[in-house]
């Protein structure tokens, strides 16, 4: 499990971390990434689960996910 794996890291180091994550996934390792950076999530994820107020509100495949639909799922519904 990686929690905000590239927070505070320069762009070159981010790219190296992304390469490592993708390499490990290609080798069959299951990786859970928690990140508030949507471009990061979209770039390295096969499947995306969105949570709001402690519950899963949406699930997307990499091909179906967009910043817009992730943000909509992350905003809590109000009455």
Biopython code that builds the backbone (N, CA, C, O; Angstrom):
import numpy as np
from Bio.PDB.StructureBuilder import StructureBuilder

atoms = [
    (1, "UNK", "N", (0.849, -1.168, 0.000)),
    (1, "UNK", "CA", (0.000, 0.000, 0.000)),
    (1, "UNK", "C", (0.890, 1.224, 0.000)),
    (1, "UNK", "O", (1.799, 1.352, 0.820)),
    (2, "UNK", "N", (0.616, 2.116, -0.927)),
    (2, "UNK", "CA", (1.369, 3.362, -1.041)),
    (2, "UNK", "C", (0.422, 4.527, -0.770)),
    (2, "UNK", "O", (-0.573, 4.697, -1.473)),
    (3, "UNK", "N", (0.725, 5.315, 0.231)),
    (3, "UNK", "CA", (-0.109, 6.459, 0.610)),
    (3, "UNK", "C", (0.604, 7.736, 0.196)),
    (3, "UNK", "O", (1.636, 8.094, 0.763)),
    (4, "UNK", "N", (0.044, 8.424, -0.802)),
    (4, "UNK", "CA", (0.630, 9.655, -1.353)),
    (4, "UNK", "C", (2.108, 9.425, -1.696)),
    (4, "UNK", "O", (2.975, 10.113, -1.156)),
    (5, "UNK", "N", (2.405, 8.475, -2.578)),
    (5, "UNK", "CA", (3.794, 8.080, -2.826)),
    (5, "UNK", "C", (4.689, 9.153, -3.435)),
    (5, "UNK", "O", (5.913, 9.050, -3.349)),
    (6, "UNK", "N", (4.110, 10.171, -4.044)),
    (6, "UNK", "CA", (4.967, 11.183, -4.671)),
    (6, "UNK", "C", (4.756, 12.583, -4.103)),
    (6, "UNK", "O", (5.179, 13.566, -4.712)),
    (7, "UNK", "N", (4.121, 12.684, -2.964)),
    (7, "UNK", "CA", (3.890, 14.011, -2.367)),
    (7, "UNK", "C", (5.227, 14.667, -2.022)),
    (7, "UNK", "O", (6.062, 14.079, -1.334)),
    (8, "UNK", "N", (5.415, 15.885, -2.506)),
    (8, "UNK", "CA", (6.608, 16.649, -2.187)),
    (8, "UNK", "C", (7.850, 16.250, -2.964)),
    (8, "UNK", "O", (8.952, 16.680, -2.624)),
    (9, "UNK", "N", (7.695, 15.437, -4.001)),
    (9, "UNK", "CA", (8.837, 14.947, -4.774)),
    (9, "UNK", "C", (8.871, 15.653, -6.127)),
    (9, "UNK", "O", (7.824, 15.928, -6.713)),
    (10, "UNK", "N", (10.075, 15.948, -6.624)),
    (10, "UNK", "CA", (10.188, 16.632, -7.914)),
    (10, "UNK", "C", (9.747, 15.713, -9.053)),
    (10, "UNK", "O", (9.648, 14.500, -8.870)),
    (11, "UNK", "N", (9.484, 16.287, -10.224)),
    (11, "UNK", "CA", (8.894, 15.575, -11.352)),
    (11, "UNK", "C", (9.757, 14.409, -11.830)),
    (11, "UNK", "O", (9.214, 13.370, -12.206)),
    (12, "UNK", "N", (11.070, 14.547, -11.829)),
    (12, "UNK", "CA", (11.933, 13.444, -12.264)),
    (12, "UNK", "C", (11.843, 12.250, -11.314)),
    (12, "UNK", "O", (11.786, 11.099, -11.747)),
    (13, "UNK", "N", (11.832, 12.540, -10.030)),
    (13, "UNK", "CA", (11.699, 11.463, -9.048)),
    (13, "UNK", "C", (10.312, 10.820, -9.143)),
    (13, "UNK", "O", (10.179, 9.607, -8.979)),
    (14, "UNK", "N", (9.275, 11.632, -9.409)),
    (14, "UNK", "CA", (7.922, 11.090, -9.585)),
    (14, "UNK", "C", (7.906, 10.085, -10.723)),
    (14, "UNK", "O", (7.359, 8.991, -10.584)),
    (15, "UNK", "N", (8.500, 10.449, -11.841)),
    (15, "UNK", "CA", (8.510, 9.556, -12.996)),
    (15, "UNK", "C", (9.217, 8.243, -12.681)),
    (15, "UNK", "O", (8.783, 7.185, -13.138)),
    (16, "UNK", "N", (10.292, 8.295, -11.912)),
    (16, "UNK", "CA", (10.996, 7.068, -11.522)),
    (16, "UNK", "C", (10.126, 6.204, -10.604)),
    (16, "UNK", "O", (10.123, 4.979, -10.721)),
    (17, "UNK", "N", (9.396, 6.837, -9.703)),
    (17, "UNK", "CA", (8.504, 6.097, -8.819)),
    (17, "UNK", "C", (7.376, 5.462, -9.630)),
    (17, "UNK", "O", (7.011, 4.312, -9.386)),
    (18, "UNK", "N", (6.820, 6.203, -10.594)),
    (18, "UNK", "CA", (5.765, 5.645, -11.453)),
    (18, "UNK", "C", (6.280, 4.439, -12.222)),
    (18, "UNK", "O", (5.580, 3.432, -12.324)),
    (19, "UNK", "N", (7.484, 4.520, -12.761)),
    (19, "UNK", "CA", (8.072, 3.399, -13.494)),
    (19, "UNK", "C", (8.204, 2.175, -12.586)),
    (19, "UNK", "O", (7.895, 1.057, -12.999)),
    (20, "UNK", "N", (8.656, 2.385, -11.364)),
    (20, "UNK", "CA", (8.817, 1.290, -10.414)),
    (20, "UNK", "C", (7.464, 0.662, -10.070)),
    (20, "UNK", "O", (7.344, -0.562, -10.031)),
    (21, "UNK", "N", (6.458, 1.481, -9.824)),
    (21, "UNK", "CA", (5.121, 0.982, -9.511)),
    (21, "UNK", "C", (4.592, 0.145, -10.667)),
    (21, "UNK", "O", (4.086, -0.958, -10.455)),
    (22, "UNK", "N", (4.704, 0.661, -11.887)),
    (22, "UNK", "CA", (4.202, -0.063, -13.057)),
    (22, "UNK", "C", (4.979, -1.360, -13.287)),
    (22, "UNK", "O", (4.393, -2.372, -13.671)),
    (23, "UNK", "N", (6.283, -1.337, -13.056)),
    (23, "UNK", "CA", (7.103, -2.542, -13.210)),
    (23, "UNK", "C", (6.674, -3.611, -12.206)),
    (23, "UNK", "O", (6.526, -4.778, -12.567)),
    (24, "UNK", "N", (6.478, -3.223, -10.964)),
    (24, "UNK", "CA", (6.053, -4.173, -9.943)),
    (24, "UNK", "C", (4.681, -4.761, -10.269)),
    (24, "UNK", "O", (4.448, -5.953, -10.066)),
    (25, "UNK", "N", (3.779, -3.929, -10.773)),
    (25, "UNK", "CA", (2.450, -4.411, -11.156)),
    (25, "UNK", "C", (2.542, -5.393, -12.321)),
    (25, "UNK", "O", (1.833, -6.400, -12.346)),
    (26, "UNK", "N", (3.417, -5.098, -13.285)),
    (26, "UNK", "CA", (3.598, -6.007, -14.425)),
    (26, "UNK", "C", (4.156, -7.357, -13.980)),
    (26, "UNK", "O", (3.904, -8.380, -14.616)),
    (27, "UNK", "N", (4.905, -7.353, -12.898)),
    (27, "UNK", "CA", (5.463, -8.593, -12.349)),
    (27, "UNK", "C", (4.450, -9.356, -11.505)),
    (27, "UNK", "O", (4.756, -10.427, -10.981)),
    (28, "UNK", "N", (3.250, -8.810, -11.374)),
    (28, "UNK", "CA", (2.186, -9.507, -10.675)),
    (28, "UNK", "C", (1.913, -9.057, -9.252)),
    (28, "UNK", "O", (1.054, -9.631, -8.583)),
    (29, "UNK", "N", (2.616, -8.054, -8.777)),
    (29, "UNK", "CA", (2.400, -7.560, -7.422)),
    (29, "UNK", "C", (1.133, -6.710, -7.377)),
    (29, "UNK", "O", (0.937, -5.835, -8.220)),
    (30, "UNK", "N", (0.284, -6.969, -6.400)),
    (30, "UNK", "CA", (-0.896, -6.131, -6.203)),
    (30, "UNK", "C", (-0.508, -4.883, -5.442)),
    (30, "UNK", "O", (0.139, -4.964, -4.398)),
    (31, "UNK", "N", (-0.897, -3.734, -5.953)),
    (31, "UNK", "CA", (-0.498, -2.468, -5.342)),
    (31, "UNK", "C", (-1.740, -1.616, -5.123)),
    (31, "UNK", "O", (-2.549, -1.432, -6.032)),
    (32, "UNK", "N", (-1.878, -1.104, -3.916)),
    (32, "UNK", "CA", (-2.943, -0.155, -3.605)),
    (32, "UNK", "C", (-2.286, 1.207, -3.449)),
    (32, "UNK", "O", (-1.350, 1.371, -2.666)),
    (33, "UNK", "N", (-2.782, 2.182, -4.202)),
    (33, "UNK", "CA", (-2.239, 3.541, -4.136)),
    (33, "UNK", "C", (-3.338, 4.476, -3.647)),
    (33, "UNK", "O", (-4.431, 4.512, -4.212)),
    (34, "UNK", "N", (-3.044, 5.219, -2.612)),
    (34, "UNK", "CA", (-3.944, 6.250, -2.110)),
    (34, "UNK", "C", (-3.312, 7.580, -2.479)),
    (34, "UNK", "O", (-2.178, 7.863, -2.094)),
    (35, "UNK", "N", (-4.052, 8.400, -3.231)),
    (35, "UNK", "CA", (-3.479, 9.675, -3.660)),
    (35, "UNK", "C", (-4.576, 10.698, -3.870)),
    (35, "UNK", "O", (-5.680, 10.368, -4.302)),
    (36, "UNK", "N", (-4.259, 11.936, -3.560)),
    (36, "UNK", "CA", (-5.176, 13.035, -3.824)),
    (36, "UNK", "C", (-4.873, 13.689, -5.170)),
    (36, "UNK", "O", (-5.568, 14.620, -5.578)),
    (37, "UNK", "N", (-3.848, 13.213, -5.855)),
    (37, "UNK", "CA", (-3.470, 13.764, -7.157)),
    (37, "UNK", "C", (-4.138, 12.955, -8.267)),
    (37, "UNK", "O", (-3.712, 11.841, -8.573)),
    (38, "UNK", "N", (-5.186, 13.518, -8.865)),
    (38, "UNK", "CA", (-5.927, 12.795, -9.888)),
    (38, "UNK", "C", (-5.085, 12.403, -11.099)),
    (38, "UNK", "O", (-5.231, 11.280, -11.582)),
    (39, "UNK", "N", (-4.220, 13.263, -11.610)),
    (39, "UNK", "CA", (-3.393, 12.824, -12.745)),
    (39, "UNK", "C", (-2.537, 11.601, -12.397)),
    (39, "UNK", "O", (-2.324, 10.726, -13.237)),
    (40, "UNK", "N", (-2.064, 11.550, -11.190)),
    (40, "UNK", "CA", (-1.278, 10.408, -10.735)),
    (40, "UNK", "C", (-2.131, 9.140, -10.738)),
    (40, "UNK", "O", (-1.708, 8.106, -11.255)),
    (41, "UNK", "N", (-3.305, 9.218, -10.174)),
    (41, "UNK", "CA", (-4.209, 8.068, -10.132)),
    (41, "UNK", "C", (-4.542, 7.600, -11.546)),
    (41, "UNK", "O", (-4.505, 6.403, -11.830)),
    (42, "UNK", "N", (-4.865, 8.532, -12.427)),
    (42, "UNK", "CA", (-5.227, 8.176, -13.802)),
    (42, "UNK", "C", (-4.050, 7.566, -14.558)),
    (42, "UNK", "O", (-4.250, 6.726, -15.436)),
    (43, "UNK", "N", (-2.843, 7.972, -14.232)),
    (43, "UNK", "CA", (-1.665, 7.501, -14.961)),
    (43, "UNK", "C", (-1.227, 6.093, -14.562)),
    (43, "UNK", "O", (-0.683, 5.365, -15.392)),
    (44, "UNK", "N", (-1.451, 5.698, -13.316)),
    (44, "UNK", "CA", (-0.860, 4.436, -12.857)),
    (44, "UNK", "C", (-1.870, 3.378, -12.433)),
    (44, "UNK", "O", (-1.476, 2.293, -12.003)),
    (45, "UNK", "N", (-3.162, 3.670, -12.545)),
    (45, "UNK", "CA", (-4.160, 2.740, -12.022)),
    (45, "UNK", "C", (-4.810, 1.894, -13.101)),
    (45, "UNK", "O", (-5.043, 2.353, -14.220)),
    (46, "UNK", "N", (-5.102, 0.634, -12.739)),
    (46, "UNK", "CA", (-5.921, -0.242, -13.579)),
    (46, "UNK", "C", (-7.381, -0.118, -13.185)),
    (46, "UNK", "O", (-8.281, -0.185, -14.022)),
    (47, "UNK", "N", (-7.592, 0.064, -11.888)),
    (47, "UNK", "CA", (-8.941, 0.169, -11.340)),
    (47, "UNK", "C", (-8.925, 1.259, -10.282)),
    (47, "UNK", "O", (-7.966, 1.375, -9.519)),
    (48, "UNK", "N", (-9.977, 2.054, -10.235)),
    (48, "UNK", "CA", (-10.035, 3.179, -9.307)),
    (48, "UNK", "C", (-11.304, 3.067, -8.474)),
    (48, "UNK", "O", (-12.405, 2.954, -9.012)),
    (49, "UNK", "N", (-11.140, 3.098, -7.167)),
    (49, "UNK", "CA", (-12.267, 3.144, -6.244)),
    (49, "UNK", "C", (-12.273, 4.528, -5.616)),
    (49, "UNK", "O", (-11.237, 5.016, -5.164)),
    (50, "UNK", "N", (-13.432, 5.156, -5.587)),
    (50, "UNK", "CA", (-13.572, 6.499, -5.030)),
    (50, "UNK", "C", (-14.338, 6.389, -3.720)),
    (50, "UNK", "O", (-15.346, 5.689, -3.631)),
    (51, "UNK", "N", (-13.844, 7.087, -2.711)),
    (51, "UNK", "CA", (-14.505, 7.082, -1.410)),
    (51, "UNK", "C", (-14.943, 8.489, -1.029)),
    (51, "UNK", "O", (-14.276, 9.474, -1.344)),
    (52, "UNK", "N", (-16.080, 8.559, -0.346)),
    (52, "UNK", "CA", (-16.561, 9.817, 0.225)),
    (52, "UNK", "C", (-17.238, 9.484, 1.541)),
    (52, "UNK", "O", (-18.068, 8.577, 1.611)),
    (53, "UNK", "N", (-16.890, 10.204, 2.559)),
    (53, "UNK", "CA", (-17.454, 10.024, 3.897)),
    (53, "UNK", "C", (-17.372, 8.573, 4.374)),
    (53, "UNK", "O", (-18.308, 8.056, 4.983)),
    (54, "UNK", "N", (-16.231, 7.920, 4.086)),
    (54, "UNK", "CA", (-15.969, 6.587, 4.585)),
    (54, "UNK", "C", (-16.584, 5.436, 3.806)),
    (54, "UNK", "O", (-16.467, 4.283, 4.220)),
    (55, "UNK", "N", (-17.237, 5.725, 2.689)),
    (55, "UNK", "CA", (-17.856, 4.673, 1.882)),
    (55, "UNK", "C", (-17.388, 4.760, 0.439)),
    (55, "UNK", "O", (-17.088, 5.844, -0.062)),
    (56, "UNK", "N", (-17.326, 3.608, -0.227)),
    (56, "UNK", "CA", (-16.995, 3.595, -1.651)),
    (56, "UNK", "C", (-18.206, 4.105, -2.419)),
    (56, "UNK", "O", (-19.309, 3.576, -2.283)),
    (57, "UNK", "N", (-17.991, 5.131, -3.221)),
    (57, "UNK", "CA", (-19.084, 5.750, -3.965)),
    (57, "UNK", "C", (-19.039, 5.443, -5.458)),
    (57, "UNK", "O", (-20.026, 5.653, -6.163)),
    (58, "UNK", "N", (-17.891, 4.945, -5.950)),
    (58, "UNK", "CA", (-17.791, 4.626, -7.373)),
    (58, "UNK", "C", (-16.592, 3.734, -7.617)),
    (58, "UNK", "O", (-15.635, 3.708, -6.843)),
    (59, "UNK", "N", (-16.673, 3.001, -8.722)),
    (59, "UNK", "CA", (-15.561, 2.173, -9.179)),
    (59, "UNK", "C", (-15.433, 2.364, -10.683)),
    (59, "UNK", "O", (-16.426, 2.310, -11.409)),
    (60, "UNK", "N", (-14.209, 2.587, -11.147)),
    (60, "UNK", "CA", (-13.945, 2.815, -12.563)),
    (60, "UNK", "C", (-12.785, 1.944, -13.021)),
    (60, "UNK", "O", (-11.869, 1.659, -12.250)),
    (61, "UNK", "N", (-12.829, 1.526, -14.275)),
    (61, "UNK", "CA", (-11.649, 0.940, -14.896)),
    (61, "UNK", "C", (-10.799, 2.098, -15.388)),
    (61, "UNK", "O", (-11.270, 3.232, -15.471)),
    (62, "UNK", "N", (-9.556, 1.811, -15.710)),
    (62, "UNK", "CA", (-8.664, 2.877, -16.193)),
    (62, "UNK", "C", (-9.236, 3.548, -17.435)),
    (62, "UNK", "O", (-9.092, 4.759, -17.603)),
    (63, "UNK", "N", (-9.887, 2.775, -18.312)),
    (63, "UNK", "CA", (-10.431, 3.329, -19.540)),
    (63, "UNK", "C", (-11.664, 4.187, -19.341)),
    (63, "UNK", "O", (-11.958, 5.050, -20.168)),
    (64, "UNK", "N", (-12.395, 3.961, -18.248)),
    (64, "UNK", "CA", (-13.632, 4.706, -17.986)),
    (64, "UNK", "C", (-13.426, 5.926, -17.087)),
    (64, "UNK", "O", (-14.293, 6.798, -17.027)),
    (65, "UNK", "N", (-12.319, 5.998, -16.404)),
    (65, "UNK", "CA", (-12.097, 7.056, -15.414)),
    (65, "UNK", "C", (-11.694, 8.370, -16.070)),
    (65, "UNK", "O", (-10.864, 8.408, -16.978)),
    (66, "UNK", "N", (-12.298, 9.429, -15.589)),
    (66, "UNK", "CA", (-11.897, 10.784, -15.964)),
    (66, "UNK", "C", (-11.832, 11.608, -14.680)),
    (66, "UNK", "O", (-12.407, 11.230, -13.660)),
    (67, "UNK", "N", (-11.134, 12.722, -14.739)),
    (67, "UNK", "CA", (-11.079, 13.586, -13.559)),
    (67, "UNK", "C", (-12.483, 14.016, -13.156)),
    (67, "UNK", "O", (-12.803, 14.083, -11.970)),
    (68, "UNK", "N", (-13.317, 14.305, -14.146)),
    (68, "UNK", "CA", (-14.665, 14.788, -13.873)),
    (68, "UNK", "C", (-15.504, 13.742, -13.138)),
    (68, "UNK", "O", (-16.128, 14.059, -12.125)),
    (69, "UNK", "N", (-15.529, 12.491, -13.636)),
    (69, "UNK", "CA", (-16.387, 11.517, -12.967)),
    (69, "UNK", "C", (-15.823, 11.086, -11.610)),
    (69, "UNK", "O", (-16.583, 10.699, -10.722)),
    (70, "UNK", "N", (-14.514, 11.147, -11.442)),
    (70, "UNK", "CA", (-13.931, 10.862, -10.123)),
    (70, "UNK", "C", (-14.323, 11.949, -9.128)),
    (70, "UNK", "O", (-14.719, 11.650, -8.002)),
    (71, "UNK", "N", (-14.214, 13.209, -9.543)),
    (71, "UNK", "CA", (-14.588, 14.319, -8.654)),
    (71, "UNK", "C", (-16.063, 14.268, -8.286)),
    (71, "UNK", "O", (-16.423, 14.503, -7.133)),
    (72, "UNK", "N", (-16.915, 13.965, -9.254)),
    (72, "UNK", "CA", (-18.347, 13.867, -8.948)),
    (72, "UNK", "C", (-18.618, 12.785, -7.918)),
    (72, "UNK", "O", (-19.448, 12.970, -7.028)),
    (73, "UNK", "N", (-17.930, 11.660, -8.027)),
    (73, "UNK", "CA", (-18.124, 10.570, -7.081)),
    (73, "UNK", "C", (-17.541, 10.885, -5.698)),
    (73, "UNK", "O", (-17.986, 10.331, -4.692)),
    (74, "UNK", "N", (-16.555, 11.768, -5.653)),
    (74, "UNK", "CA", (-15.892, 12.091, -4.385)),
    (74, "UNK", "C", (-16.615, 13.152, -3.580)),
    (74, "UNK", "O", (-16.359, 13.308, -2.386)),
    (75, "UNK", "N", (-17.510, 13.880, -4.217)),
    (75, "UNK", "CA", (-18.240, 14.932, -3.504)),
    (75, "UNK", "C", (-19.453, 14.306, -2.808)),
    (75, "UNK", "O", (-20.300, 13.696, -3.460)),
    (76, "UNK", "N", (-19.531, 14.460, -1.490)),
    (76, "UNK", "CA", (-20.648, 13.868, -0.772)),
    (76, "UNK", "C", (-21.988, 14.430, -1.263)),
    (76, "UNK", "O", (-22.115, 15.617, -1.561)),
    (77, "UNK", "N", (-22.965, 13.550, -1.336)),
    (77, "UNK", "CA", (-24.315, 13.960, -1.726)),
    (77, "UNK", "C", (-24.978, 14.644, -0.535)),
    (77, "UNK", "O", (-24.896, 14.162, 0.594)),
    (78, "UNK", "N", (-25.625, 15.754, -0.795)),
    (78, "UNK", "CA", (-26.348, 16.456, 0.270)),
    (78, "UNK", "C", (-27.849, 16.350, 0.009)),
    (78, "UNK", "O", (-28.298, 16.163, -1.121)),
    (79, "UNK", "N", (-28.584, 16.474, 1.071)),
    (79, "UNK", "CA", (-30.055, 16.373, 0.970)),
    (79, "UNK", "C", (-30.630, 17.645, 0.439)),
    (79, "UNK", "O", (-31.846, 17.756, 0.283)),
]
sb = StructureBuilder()
sb.init_structure("model")
sb.init_model(0)
sb.init_chain("A")
sb.init_seg("    ")
for serial, (resi, resn, name, xyz) in enumerate(atoms, 1):
    if name == "N":
        sb.init_residue(resn, " ", resi, " ")
    sb.init_atom(name, np.array(xyz, "f"), 0.0, 1.0, " ", f" {name:<3s}", serial, name[0])
structure = sb.get_structure()
